[in-house]
Amino acid sequence: MSSITFEGRVAMITGAGGGLGRQHALLLASRGAKVVVNDLGGAVDGHGASAGPAQQVVDEIIAAGGEAVADTNSVSTDDGAAAIVQTALDTFGRVDIVVNNAGIIRDKSFAKMTPELWDPVVAVHLRGAYCVTRAAWPHLRQQNYGRVICTTSAAGLFGNFGQANYSAAKMGLVGLTRVLAHEGAPNNIKANAIAPVARTRMTEDLLGSLADKLDPSLVSPLVAFLASDDCSVTGEIYSIGGGRVARIFLAECAGHFDPNLSPEAIRDHLAEISAEDGSSTPTRASDEIKLMLRSMDSARAERT
Ligand code: NAI
């Protein structure tokens, strides 16, 4: 089988000055991608800024024989995102791959959530992915080629105490990814989301003895596949960590149909409403309408 390489491709990786983004940048660059290493260089809660982390990763890539340029703009503003894309165009002449990885955390239980904790977290993860992808989008469309990878999280997909701000942003990224998959399809733009688990500064206090098993470099092979010409999937979500990768999907149960639906009927049919046998995995909103119509039709057929 042929190797996956990125000759001629330009990748923008946000938040690539450390943690997972750094690993993604090193792997893609080692396989021939020209990489924009974007990182604001602040603390894990988003305070502060430094040009050091992005430049250090660029230095590592160049020392290993690769090509990269540092960019220290924030992903969370339109101007910052436009400047990141401009760095790619000015330095390498194009952009093919967008890895939305930059992130911060400001954890607090919902009872203690404040705008100062909510707004910046949503701004970096969700607005940041919107701003950066939006700035790159005309270029991807115009060249009929693009790969977009968004970084979601189990905290958003499944919930996690103390992370309402982060989880809301991370689930928002799933919606963004799925719409990008649909709207990008005519122009050979594929968009997928990853839900990583890895030892980084963001998780160092949480993983305990598991940390040794969760090297961040074990997340990047999935990013490389999803960023490659060989990527055959779009609109998908993958769990990735410690060398294990698995598709995550949103399913809808077959459900219960009653033309005279009442609150009591819902109470009395909860088991049927929740039964996973015969469930479906819609890939667009209109699929769900088809499921509803199918349920109505089969109930009508049973009655006649
Ligand atoms: P990290 O803190 O090492 O990396 C995040 C990077 O984003 C930092 O280098 C930071 O400077 C940069 N950044 C923050 N705000 C920025 C902005 N406005 N503009 C540009 N860069 C900015 O943490 P880690 O773990 O590598 O996180 C990477 C991504 O993976 C994040 O989106 C995170 O939410 C996600 N994630 C990580 C998990 C893990 O187990 N480490 C679990 C689930 C999701």
Boltz pocket constraint, residues with backbone or C-beta under 6 A from the ligand:
constraints:
  - pocket:
      binder: B
      contacts: [[A, 14], [A, 15], [A, 16], [A, 17], [A, 18], [A, 19], [A, 20], [A, 21], [A, 38], [A, 39], [A, 40], [A, 41], [A, 42], [A, 43], [A, 44], [A, 46], [A, 53], [A, 73], [A, 74], [A, 75], [A, 76], [A, 100], [A, 101], [A, 102], [A, 103], [A, 104], [A, 124], [A, 128], [A, 151], [A, 152], [A, 153], [A, 154], [A, 195], [A, 196], [A, 197], [A, 198], [A, 199], [A, 200], [A, 201], [A, 202], [A, 203]]
      max_distance: 6.0
